[in-house]
Amino acid sequence: MTTVYFVRHAEPNFQNHDDQTRELSPKGLRDRRLVTAFLSDKAVDMVLSSPYKRAVDTVADFAEARNLDITTVWDFRERKVESAWIGDFNGFCRRQWADFDYKRFGGESLREVQKRNIRALNAVLDACKEKTIVIGSHGTALSTVLNHYDPTFGYADFERIRGLMPWVVKFTFDDHVCTQIQPFDLFALNLFRDE
């Protein structure tokens, strides 16, 4: 069995509109410790991430604690919306989930995001059989991975997890067959009982 923990990034600085350089907010920097605490008893072999700063920084605290390098994988990046900031982001998201091929000029459809994320995940599954892997990810990118393995995961589910940052989903694979999906709401797990 191969185990993959997808880690949706902690809260970013929403004032930074540059997708690649958007850093974690002060709350996000604190909350990434939830990821470290959650993974502390897992026998993790490697840490991968989207190259976007907020995803890398969310798994960096854990990687540093374990003395593991973070390898960035371009295809695990978040969906490109378009070249400009979108005012009605909720309406845009609803339309994309209703039509997986819908995209704005210069952006990506959910189908395109899903294909490249699954392609990257399949490469990891080929190269890392019987390992435990952590992957720093994003809300939409991770949601399309979930939809690939569970087509009932749709817009309502995406809306439900939208505010969960960070959020972890454990996938268990037998070769390329996903045998289990288990989400974890880190805020509900009381990981810092001693504080």
Solvent accessible surface area in square Angstrom, and as a share of the most:
residue,aa,sasa,rsa
1,M,118,0.53
2,T,5,0.03
3,T,22,0.13
4,V,0,0.00
5,Y,10,0.04
6,F,0,0.00
7,V,0,0.00
8,R,18,0.07
9,H,11,0.05
10,A,0,0.00
11,E,46,0.21
12,P,5,0.03
13,N,42,0.21
14,F,108,0.45
15,Q,154,0.69
16,N,36,0.18
17,H,100,0.45
18,D,72,0.37
19,D,42,0.22
20,Q,98,0.44
21,T,76,0.44
22,R,22,0.08
23,E,53,0.24
24,L,7,0.04
25,S,12,0.08
26,P,102,0.64
27,K,82,0.35
28,G,0,0.00
29,L,83,0.41
30,R,136,0.50
31,D,19,0.10
32,R,51,0.18
33,R,102,0.37
34,L,16,0.08
35,V,0,0.00
36,T,25,0.15
37,A,28,0.22
38,F,13,0.05
39,L,0,0.00
40,S,67,0.43
41,D,115,0.60
42,K,46,0.19
43,A,87,0.67
44,V,13,0.07
45,D,67,0.35
46,M,58,0.26
47,V,1,0.01
48,L,14,0.07
49,S,0,0.00
50,S,0,0.00
51,P,42,0.26
52,Y,13,0.05
53,K,89,0.38
54,R,8,0.03
55,A,0,0.00
56,V,32,0.19
57,D,26,0.14
58,T,1,0.00
59,V,0,0.00
60,A,12,0.10
61,D,37,0.19
62,F,2,0.01
63,A,2,0.01
64,E,129,0.58
65,A,75,0.58
66,R,81,0.30
67,N,142,0.73
68,L,47,0.23
69,D,128,0.66
70,I,48,0.24
71,T,76,0.44
72,T,71,0.41
73,V,37,0.21
74,W,132,0.46
75,D,31,0.16
76,F,0,0.00
77,R,38,0.14
78,E,20,0.09
79,R,7,0.02
80,K,92,0.39
81,V,32,0.19
82,E,35,0.16
83,S,96,0.62
84,A,65,0.50
85,W,147,0.51
86,I,13,0.06
87,G,80,0.77
88,D,97,0.50
89,F,69,0.29
90,N,73,0.38
91,G,18,0.17
92,F,9,0.04
93,C,0,0.00
94,R,122,0.45
95,R,138,0.50
96,Q,0,0.00
97,W,23,0.08
98,A,92,0.72
99,D,70,0.36
100,F,30,0.12
101,D,83,0.43
102,Y,41,0.16
103,K,92,0.39
104,R,88,0.32
105,F,189,0.79
106,G,41,0.40
107,G,11,0.11
108,E,24,0.11
109,S,3,0.02
110,L,0,0.00
111,R,93,0.34
112,E,68,0.31
113,V,0,0.00
114,Q,20,0.09
115,K,127,0.54
116,R,11,0.04
117,N,0,0.00
118,I,15,0.08
119,R,138,0.51
120,A,8,0.06
121,L,0,0.00
122,N,49,0.25
123,A,60,0.46
124,V,12,0.07
125,L,3,0.02
126,D,85,0.44
127,A,86,0.67
128,C,12,0.07
129,K,104,0.44
130,E,127,0.57
131,K,84,0.36
132,T,25,0.14
133,I,0,0.00
134,V,0,0.00
135,I,0,0.00
136,G,0,0.00
137,S,0,0.00
138,H,0,0.00
139,G,2,0.02
140,T,4,0.03
141,A,0,0.00
142,L,0,0.00
143,S,0,0.00
144,T,0,0.00
145,V,0,0.00
146,L,10,0.05
147,N,24,0.12
148,H,82,0.37
149,Y,51,0.19
150,D,55,0.29
151,P,107,0.67
152,T,116,0.68
153,F,16,0.07
154,G,21,0.20
155,Y,53,0.20
156,A,79,0.61
157,D,38,0.19
158,F,7,0.03
159,E,67,0.30
160,R,152,0.56
161,I,0,0.00
162,R,56,0.21
163,G,63,0.60
164,L,39,0.19
165,M,26,0.12
166,P,1,0.01
167,W,8,0.03
168,V,0,0.00
169,V,0,0.00
170,K,47,0.20
171,F,0,0.00
172,T,20,0.12
173,F,0,0.00
174,D,75,0.39
175,D,85,0.44
176,H,62,0.28
177,V,97,0.56
178,C,31,0.19
179,T,73,0.42
180,Q,91,0.41
181,I,55,0.28
182,Q,67,0.30
183,P,77,0.49
184,F,37,0.15
185,D,52,0.27
186,L,1,0.00
187,F,93,0.39
188,A,79,0.61
189,L,66,0.33
190,N,93,0.48
191,L,39,0.19
192,F,61,0.25
193,R,166,0.60
194,D,146,0.75
195,E,148,0.66
